[in-house]
Amino acid sequence: NREGPPGHVALHPSRLSVAGLLSGMNAVVVTFLLVVLTLLWRAVTSSTGVQKCLHFFGPLTPFLQWYSILFLGVGGLLIRTFLDIVKYEYIHFDFLKTAEFLDDIPGLGHTERDALRISPWLRVFSLAAPVAGVLGAIIVAEHTFSIVSMASARAKTRWEETPAASRESSRPLRWMMDKETNMVLLVVAMPIVFIVMAMRAEIRIWAVMTGSAFEPQKASGTYDTWLDIKKLELSAYTGDIEMCGCFVYITIFCFGRLCTSYLRNAPPQYQMALKFAGLQVVYLYVIFGFSRAASSTSLWPSPGSMIRPPLSHHCSRTRSLCKSSPCTVATVLCVYNIFVICGMHDVKKHLGNANLKFQGVRFLVLVAQIQLLVLQAVTKGSKLYQNVEKLPPRFSDMIHSWDFSIYRAMLMHAALLNFECLLVVVFQRCAWRASRSWDYADDTSVAARDLTRTLITPVMTPLTTAVDEFSGPSVRHDPLDTHRENGSLHTCGVAPAQGP
């Protein structure tokens, strides 16, 4: 089904999405199922007993972990999507220079044809976006590999330092991540799902703006009018964009659960208040988000029931979901709620500067919900455009040459997501640094204790001796008496004087 009618250029397989089960349409379904199944496997493998069984597989153990399955699945979709773009958009269509099929579409008006044409600057920008996305995916893979490798080394070191009688297993559970590292891996992996679905959304809108989606769909007998074909592709675009946020909802939900677990030592009423009241906005945003993602997945008609009224109904429902005002309000409140939670002492005690580290998550949350609405607001024919036209001529004449159509806004949004994800990936690579001495489960690792005794003790010993000589024998302070309290190193040992 890759070939069009005789004399037509071979088209992208995802543009024949309704032709079969393994076509591009189902990338949304596959991604959604992959994310859900990975989460379920993540919950199952959080058990020590399950990890003991998995570690019997030896070298295969890391590939059976949830983070490996997620990266293999999403990585496969990413590679396939990018190779398709290279083969068709870059090579067959000569970087979209020869992809001009709008003139072959019967009944297409001059106004719509002008709105669909891709301007030169937007063509270059959109074609460069997948390259930025692939670069971001490579950085994510390297970052994840470094975090997992360091966590594995720390787990092995802890197991070796634990007395044999106190060990939980006969071998180190090297590839079992603690709950903090599991959450960090979700945060680090989040942009790669954005990148994959943004690339697929670009393919959809390219197919509409170049007109290359018309002939294959008409030849297949599924649809025979440009309006139905365009609605199908735009509905697929919306589904891809909605799936971008699916992994964000999962990450935020896991973050909320992690924050509540940090209050295990707090009074029960405070734990209950945070769990059932303090994170209600976060949970509301997750519920809205998952409803939108699931609706986008279920909006696809089956290949055997392609009739026009349901398709039009699906498209209108998808647009109403995308423009839902409650979702926008929930997004803003969720960002604020995360900001407040990250400032709590118990959260900072375990995660450090949590507000800084979660800037990337908050940024993608806002971008996924608001950016397309902002771009649509400045398009030609929008309410803002119409209001400016009513101004005096010296102001209204400035926008007569404005040709930013709704289709260009959609292409701009998908392309921007790739560049924005690259920026987020670079930021998170700097914020979430992995090292052998970095451990959420135990901040006072062996390296930290060695560093303390090597640097702090030689300095503090003469200083405390001088203080004792100056103030008399009323207090004896032992600089070597250090212990771990609240996840950090503290100098203690103040004791009553052993006076004469």
C-alpha positions as CSV (number, residue, x, y, z in Angstrom):
1,N,0.0,0.0,0.0
2,R,3.0,2.3,-0.2
3,E,2.4,3.1,-3.9
4,G,-0.2,5.4,-5.2
5,P,-2.0,5.2,-8.6
6,P,0.1,4.9,-11.8
7,G,2.3,7.9,-12.4
8,H,2.0,9.0,-8.7
9,V,5.0,9.4,-6.4
10,A,5.3,6.7,-3.7
11,L,3.9,8.2,-0.5
12,H,4.5,7.9,3.1
13,P,3.0,4.7,4.7
14,S,1.4,6.7,7.5
15,R,-0.7,8.6,4.9
16,L,-2.4,5.3,4.2
17,S,-3.3,5.0,7.8
18,V,-6.8,3.5,7.3
19,A,-5.5,0.7,5.1
20,G,-4.4,-1.8,7.8
21,L,-3.7,-2.5,11.4
22,L,0.1,-1.8,11.3
23,S,-0.3,1.5,9.5
24,G,0.6,5.0,10.8
25,M,-2.8,5.6,12.2
26,N,-2.2,3.0,14.9
27,A,1.0,4.8,16.1
28,V,-1.3,6.5,18.6
29,V,-2.8,3.2,19.7
30,V,0.6,1.5,19.9
31,T,2.2,4.4,21.9
32,F,-0.8,4.5,24.3
33,L,-0.7,0.7,24.9
34,L,3.1,0.8,25.2
35,V,3.0,3.5,27.9
36,V,0.2,1.8,29.8
37,L,1.8,-1.7,29.7
38,T,5.1,-0.2,30.7
39,L,3.6,1.4,33.7
40,L,1.9,-1.8,34.8
41,W,5.2,-3.7,34.4
42,R,6.9,-0.9,36.4
43,A,4.5,-1.5,39.2
44,V,5.0,-5.3,39.1
45,T,8.8,-5.1,39.0
46,S,8.9,-2.8,42.0
47,S,8.6,-5.9,44.2
48,T,11.9,-7.3,45.5
49,G,10.6,-10.9,44.9
50,V,10.0,-10.2,41.2
51,Q,13.4,-8.6,40.9
52,K,15.0,-11.6,42.4
53,C,13.4,-13.7,39.7
54,L,14.4,-11.3,37.0
55,H,18.1,-11.2,38.1
56,F,18.3,-15.0,37.6
57,F,18.4,-14.2,33.8
58,G,21.9,-12.7,34.2
59,P,22.9,-10.5,31.2
60,L,19.3,-10.3,30.1
61,T,18.1,-8.7,33.3
62,P,18.5,-5.0,32.3
63,F,16.5,-5.7,29.1
64,L,13.6,-7.0,31.2
65,Q,13.3,-3.8,33.2
66,W,10.5,-1.3,32.5
67,Y,12.8,1.5,31.4
68,S,14.5,-0.8,28.8
69,I,11.1,-1.9,27.4
70,L,9.9,1.7,27.2
71,F,13.1,2.9,25.4
72,L,13.1,-0.1,23.0
73,G,9.5,0.5,22.1
74,V,9.6,4.2,21.7
75,G,13.0,4.1,20.1
76,G,11.7,1.7,17.5
77,L,8.8,4.1,16.7
78,L,11.3,7.0,16.6
79,I,13.7,5.3,14.2
80,R,10.9,4.1,11.9
81,T,9.3,7.6,11.8
82,F,12.6,9.4,11.1
83,L,13.7,6.9,8.4
84,D,10.3,7.4,6.7
85,I,10.8,11.2,6.8
86,V,14.3,10.8,5.3
87,K,13.0,8.5,2.6
88,Y,10.0,10.5,1.5
89,E,10.2,14.1,2.6
90,Y,14.0,14.5,2.2
91,I,14.7,12.2,-0.8
92,H,11.5,11.5,-2.8
93,F,10.1,14.9,-2.4
94,D,13.5,16.7,-2.5
95,F,12.9,18.4,0.9
96,L,9.3,19.1,-0.1
97,K,10.3,21.0,-3.2
98,T,8.5,18.6,-5.5
99,A,5.6,17.8,-3.2
100,E,3.0,20.0,-4.9
101,F,-0.2,18.1,-5.5
102,L,-2.7,20.8,-4.5
103,D,-3.4,21.7,-8.2
104,D,-4.5,18.1,-8.8
105,I,-7.3,18.2,-6.2
106,P,-10.6,19.0,-7.9
107,G,-12.8,21.7,-6.3
108,L,-10.1,23.2,-4.2
109,G,-10.6,26.9,-3.9
110,H,-8.0,29.5,-4.5
111,T,-8.2,30.8,-0.9
112,E,-7.7,27.4,0.7
113,R,-4.9,26.6,-1.7
114,D,-3.1,29.7,-0.6
115,A,-3.7,28.8,3.0
116,L,-2.3,25.3,2.5
117,R,0.9,26.2,0.7
118,I,4.1,26.0,2.9
119,S,6.1,29.2,2.9
120,P,9.9,28.8,2.3
121,W,11.0,29.7,5.8
122,L,8.4,27.3,7.4
123,R,9.5,24.5,5.0
124,V,13.1,24.8,6.1
125,F,12.1,25.2,9.8
126,S,9.8,22.1,9.8
127,L,12.3,19.9,7.9
128,A,15.0,20.8,10.4
129,A,12.7,19.9,13.4
130,P,13.0,16.1,13.1
131,V,16.8,16.4,13.1
132,A,16.6,18.4,16.4
133,G,14.2,15.7,17.7
134,V,16.6,12.9,16.9
135,L,19.5,14.8,18.6
136,G,17.3,15.2,21.7
137,A,16.5,11.5,21.7
138,I,20.2,10.6,21.6
139,I,20.9,12.8,24.6
140,V,17.9,11.3,26.4
141,A,19.3,7.8,25.7
142,E,22.8,8.7,26.9
143,H,21.4,10.4,30.0
144,T,19.2,7.4,30.9
145,F,22.1,5.0,30.4
146,S,24.3,7.0,32.7
147,I,21.7,7.2,35.4
148,V,21.0,3.4,35.2
149,S,24.7,2.5,35.1
150,M,25.5,4.7,38.2
151,A,22.5,3.4,40.1
152,S,23.5,-0.2,39.3
153,A,27.1,0.5,40.5
154,R,25.7,2.0,43.8
155,A,23.4,-1.0,44.3
156,K,26.4,-3.4,43.9
157,T,28.5,-1.3,46.3
158,R,25.8,-1.2,49.0
159,W,25.3,-5.0,48.6
160,E,29.0,-5.6,49.1
161,E,29.2,-3.4,52.2
162,T,26.2,-5.0,53.8
163,P,27.0,-7.9,56.2
164,A,26.2,-11.3,54.7
165,A,23.6,-12.0,57.4
166,S,21.7,-8.8,56.6
167,R,21.5,-9.1,52.8
168,E,18.1,-9.4,51.3
169,S,19.3,-11.6,48.4
170,S,22.1,-13.9,47.5
171,R,23.2,-11.6,44.6
172,P,23.0,-7.8,44.2
173,L,19.8,-6.5,42.7
174,R,21.8,-4.2,40.4
175,W,19.0,-3.3,38.0
176,M,16.3,-2.6,40.5
177,M,15.9,1.1,40.8
178,D,14.7,2.8,44.0
179,K,11.5,4.8,43.9
180,E,13.3,8.2,43.5
181,T,15.4,6.9,40.6
182,N,12.3,5.4,38.9
183,M,10.7,8.8,39.1
184,V,13.8,10.5,37.7
185,L,13.8,8.1,34.8
186,L,10.2,9.0,34.0
187,V,11.2,12.7,34.0
188,V,14.2,12.1,31.8
189,A,12.4,9.9,29.3
190,M,9.3,12.1,29.0
191,P,10.6,14.3,26.1
192,I,11.3,11.3,23.8
193,V,7.5,10.5,23.7
194,F,6.9,14.2,22.7
195,I,9.5,13.9,20.0
196,V,8.0,10.8,18.4
197,M,4.5,12.0,18.3
198,A,5.5,15.5,17.2
199,M,7.3,13.9,14.2
200,R,4.2,11.9,13.3
201,A,2.0,15.0,13.7
202,E,4.4,16.8,11.2
203,I,3.9,14.0,8.7
204,R,0.1,14.4,9.0
205,I,0.1,18.1,8.4
206,W,2.6,17.8,5.6
207,A,0.3,15.3,3.9
208,V,-2.5,17.9,4.0
209,M,-0.5,21.0,3.1
210,T,1.1,19.3,0.1
211,G,-2.0,17.5,-1.0
212,S,-0.1,14.2,-1.1
213,A,-2.8,12.5,1.0
214,F,-5.5,12.9,-1.7
215,E,-4.7,10.4,-4.4
216,P,-3.9,7.3,-2.3
217,Q,-7.0,7.7,-0.2
218,K,-9.2,8.2,-3.3
219,A,-7.6,5.3,-5.1
220,S,-8.2,3.0,-2.1
221,G,-11.9,3.8,-2.3
222,T,-12.1,4.8,1.4
223,Y,-12.9,8.4,0.8
224,D,-13.6,10.2,-2.5
225,T,-13.7,13.9,-1.4
226,W,-10.9,16.1,-0.3
227,L,-12.9,17.4,2.7
228,D,-13.2,13.9,4.2
229,I,-9.5,13.1,3.6
230,K,-8.5,16.4,5.2
231,K,-10.6,15.7,8.2
232,L,-9.1,12.3,8.6
233,E,-5.5,13.6,8.5
234,L,-6.3,16.5,10.8
235,S,-8.0,14.2,13.3
236,A,-4.8,12.0,13.2
237,Y,-2.7,15.1,13.8
238,T,-4.8,15.9,16.9
239,G,-4.5,12.4,18.2
240,D,-0.7,12.5,17.8
241,I,-0.5,15.9,19.7
242,E,-2.8,14.6,22.4
243,M,-0.5,11.6,22.9
244,C,2.4,13.9,23.5
245,G,0.9,14.8,26.8
246,C,0.0,11.3,27.9
247,F,3.5,10.6,29.3
248,V,3.4,14.0,31.1
249,Y,0.3,12.9,32.9
250,I,2.0,9.7,34.0
251,T,5.1,11.5,35.2
252,I,3.1,14.1,37.2
253,F,0.9,11.3,38.8
254,C,4.1,9.4,39.9
255,F,5.6,12.6,41.2
256,G,2.5,13.3,43.3
257,R,2.6,9.7,44.7
258,L,6.3,10.1,45.5
259,C,5.7,13.4,47.4
260,T,3.0,11.8,49.6
261,S,5.4,9.0,50.5
262,Y,7.9,11.5,51.9
263,L,5.5,12.4,54.7
264,R,5.5,8.9,56.2
265,N,6.9,10.4,59.4
266,A,4.5,13.3,59.6
267,P,1.3,13.2,61.7
268,P,-1.4,11.1,60.1
269,Q,-3.7,14.2,59.6
270,Y,-1.0,16.0,57.6
271,Q,-0.4,12.9,55.5
272,M,-4.1,12.6,54.7
273,A,-4.4,16.4,54.0
274,L,-1.6,16.3,51.4
275,K,-2.7,13.0,49.9
276,F,-6.4,13.9,49.5
277,A,-6.4,17.7,49.4
278,G,-3.0,19.1,48.6
279,L,-2.6,17.2,45.3
280,Q,-6.2,17.5,44.1
281,V,-5.2,19.9,41.3
282,V,-2.5,17.5,40.1
283,Y,-4.9,14.6,40.1
284,L,-7.5,16.6,38.3
285,Y,-5.0,17.5,35.6
286,V,-4.1,13.8,35.2
287,I,-7.7,12.8,35.0
288,F,-8.4,15.4,32.3
289,G,-5.2,14.5,30.4
290,F,-5.9,10.8,30.4
291,S,-9.5,11.3,29.3
292,R,-8.3,13.4,26.3
293,A,-5.6,10.9,25.4
294,A,-8.0,7.9,25.7
295,S,-10.6,9.8,23.7
296,S,-8.1,10.6,20.9
297,T,-7.2,6.9,20.8
298,S,-10.8,5.7,20.6
299,L,-11.9,8.3,18.0
300,W,-10.4,6.2,15.2
301,P,-13.0,4.5,13.1
302,S,-12.4,0.8,12.3
303,P,-11.2,0.0,8.7
304,G,-14.5,-1.8,8.0
305,S,-16.8,1.0,9.0
306,M,-15.6,4.1,7.1
307,I,-18.7,6.2,6.8
308,R,-18.7,10.0,6.7
309,P,-21.0,11.1,9.5
310,P,-19.1,9.3,12.3
311,L,-15.8,10.7,11.0
312,S,-17.1,14.2,11.0
313,H,-18.4,13.6,14.5
314,H,-15.0,12.3,15.6
315,C,-13.2,15.3,14.2
316,S,-15.5,17.8,15.9
317,R,-15.1,16.0,19.2
318,T,-11.4,16.1,18.9
319,R,-11.3,19.8,18.2
320,S,-13.6,20.4,21.2
321,L,-11.2,18.4,23.4
322,C,-8.3,20.4,22.2
323,K,-9.9,23.7,22.9
324,S,-11.4,22.8,26.3
325,S,-11.1,25.7,28.7
326,P,-11.3,23.6,31.9
327,C,-8.2,21.7,30.6
328,T,-6.3,25.0,30.2
329,V,-7.3,26.1,33.7
330,A,-6.3,22.8,35.2
331,T,-2.9,23.0,33.4
332,V,-2.1,26.4,35.0
333,L,-3.3,25.3,38.4
334,C,-1.3,22.1,38.1
335,V,1.9,24.0,37.4
336,Y,1.3,26.2,40.4
337,N,0.5,23.1,42.6
338,I,3.8,21.5,41.6
339,F,5.7,24.7,42.3
340,V,4.3,24.7,45.9
341,I,4.9,21.0,46.5
342,C,8.5,21.2,45.3
343,G,9.1,24.0,47.9
344,M,8.2,21.7,50.8
345,H,11.1,20.8,53.1
346,D,10.5,17.1,53.0
347,V,10.5,17.1,49.2
348,K,13.7,19.2,49.0
349,K,15.4,17.0,51.6
350,H,15.0,14.0,49.3
351,L,15.2,15.6,45.8
352,G,17.4,18.7,46.4
353,N,16.3,21.7,44.4
354,A,13.1,20.1,43.1
355,N,11.7,23.3,41.7
356,L,14.7,23.7,39.4
357,K,14.8,20.0,38.4
358,F,11.1,20.0,37.5
359,Q,11.3,23.2,35.3
360,G,11.4,21.0,32.2
361,V,8.2,19.1,33.2
362,R,6.3,22.3,33.9
363,F,7.5,23.8,30.6
364,L,6.3,20.9,28.6
365,V,3.0,20.9,30.5
366,L,2.3,24.5,29.5
367,V,3.5,24.0,25.9
368,A,1.4,20.9,25.3
369,Q,-1.8,22.7,26.3
370,I,-1.3,26.4,25.4
371,Q,1.1,26.8,22.5
372,L,-1.2,25.7,19.8
373,L,-4.0,27.9,21.1
374,V,-1.6,30.9,21.1
375,L,-0.6,30.2,17.5
376,Q,-4.1,29.8,16.4
377,A,-5.0,33.1,18.0
378,V,-2.7,35.0,15.6
379,T,-3.7,33.3,12.4
380,K,-5.4,35.0,9.5
381,G,-9.2,35.0,10.1
382,S,-9.0,34.6,13.9
383,K,-11.0,36.8,16.2
384,L,-7.8,38.8,17.0
385,Y,-7.2,39.3,13.3
386,Q,-10.8,40.4,12.8
387,N,-10.6,42.8,15.7
388,V,-7.5,44.4,14.3
389,E,-9.2,44.9,10.9
390,K,-11.8,47.1,12.6
391,L,-9.1,49.5,13.8
392,P,-8.3,52.7,11.9
393,P,-6.6,52.2,8.5
394,R,-3.1,53.1,9.8
395,F,-3.3,50.1,12.1
396,S,-5.4,47.7,10.0
397,D,-3.2,48.1,6.9
398,M,-0.3,46.5,8.8
399,I,-2.0,43.0,8.8
400,H,-3.2,42.8,5.2
401,S,0.0,41.0,4.2
402,W,-0.3,38.6,7.1
403,D,-0.8,35.1,5.7
404,F,-0.3,32.9,8.7
405,S,-3.0,30.3,8.2
406,I,-4.4,27.7,10.6
407,Y,-2.5,25.0,8.8
408,R,0.8,26.8,9.1
409,A,0.1,27.3,12.8
410,M,-0.4,23.5,13.2
411,L,2.8,22.8,11.3
412,M,4.6,25.4,13.4
413,H,3.4,23.8,16.6
414,A,4.5,20.3,15.7
415,A,7.9,21.6,14.5
416,L,8.4,23.8,17.6
417,L,7.8,20.8,19.9
418,N,10.9,19.1,18.5
419,F,13.1,22.1,19.2
420,E,11.6,22.7,22.6
421,C,12.1,19.1,23.6
422,L,15.8,19.4,22.6
423,L,16.1,22.4,24.9
424,V,14.3,20.6,27.8
425,V,16.6,17.5,27.2
426,V,19.7,19.6,27.5
427,F,18.4,21.4,30.6
428,Q,17.5,18.1,32.3
429,R,20.9,16.7,31.4
430,C,22.4,19.5,33.5
431,A,19.9,19.4,36.3
432,W,19.7,15.7,36.9
433,R,23.3,14.7,36.9
434,A,24.3,11.2,37.6
435,S,27.5,10.2,39.5
436,R,28.6,7.4,41.7
437,S,28.2,9.5,44.8
438,W,24.7,10.7,43.9
439,D,22.1,8.6,45.6
440,Y,18.5,9.6,46.4
441,A,18.0,6.6,48.7
442,D,21.2,7.4,50.8
443,D,22.6,10.8,50.4
444,T,25.6,9.9,52.6
445,S,27.2,7.5,50.3
446,V,30.7,6.1,50.8
447,A,32.2,8.7,48.6
448,A,30.5,11.5,50.5
449,R,31.8,10.1,53.9
450,D,35.3,9.7,52.5
451,L,35.2,13.3,51.2
452,T,34.1,14.6,54.6
453,R,36.8,12.8,56.5
454,T,39.4,13.9,54.0
455,L,38.6,17.6,53.7
456,I,36.5,18.6,56.7
457,T,38.2,16.8,59.5
458,P,41.7,18.2,59.0
459,V,40.3,21.7,59.0
460,M,37.8,21.3,61.9
461,T,40.2,19.6,64.3
462,P,42.6,22.5,64.8
463,L,39.7,24.9,64.8
464,T,37.8,23.1,67.6
465,T,41.0,22.7,69.6
466,A,41.6,26.4,69.5
467,V,38.0,27.1,70.5
468,D,38.3,24.8,73.5
469,E,41.5,26.4,74.6
470,F,39.9,29.8,74.4
471,S,36.6,29.1,76.1
472,G,37.8,26.6,78.6
473,P,36.9,23.0,79.3
474,S,33.2,23.6,79.5
475,V,32.3,21.9,76.2
476,R,34.0,19.1,74.3
477,H,33.2,18.9,70.6
478,D,34.3,15.9,68.5
479,P,34.5,16.7,64.8
480,L,34.7,13.1,63.9
481,D,31.4,12.4,65.5
482,T,29.3,12.7,62.4
483,H,26.0,11.0,61.6
484,R,23.4,11.1,58.9
485,E,20.3,13.0,59.8
486,N,17.5,13.9,57.4
487,G,19.6,12.9,54.4
488,S,22.6,15.2,55.1
489,L,25.9,15.2,57.1
490,H,25.8,17.1,60.4
491,T,28.5,17.7,62.9
492,C,27.3,16.8,66.4
493,G,28.6,15.3,69.6
494,V,28.0,18.3,72.0
495,A,28.2,16.7,75.4
496,P,28.4,17.9,79.0
497,A,31.9,18.8,80.1
498,Q,33.8,16.2,82.0
499,G,35.2,18.8,84.3
500,P,37.5,18.4,87.3
